[in-house]
Amino acid sequence: MPRPTAAQLAYGSATVVVSTVAMLLLFRATTALGVAAVGVAALALGLLVAVNVPARSRAKAARTAGRSRAAAFEDRSLPESARVPAARGAAHRVGQHSGRR
């Protein structure tokens, strides 16, 4: 099971707190059973909100990172130091020493 993201935790927690206060004020619950029912309903609502917050998938994040790297390589308006250097082929490394001993 994947871990919840920070956004899921934040939205779920905020939903629990706000909905608990709102329902306690709205229903004027004073008995232990009423407060427990409001608490359970608020927790269920917070869980529902946290599960439905869209999580950014790793595949989408990888595609976005790859696209930005390629755009930085192709964009000639960027200064030379900000561009991604071109990959060197195996032919460039033939006959070179690695420097390790």
Secondary structure, DSSP 8 states (H G I E B T S, - for coil): -----HHHHHHHHHHHHHHHHHHHHHHT--SHHHHHHHHHHHHHHHHHHHHHS----HHHHHHHHHHHHHHHHH-TTS-GGGS------HHHHTT------
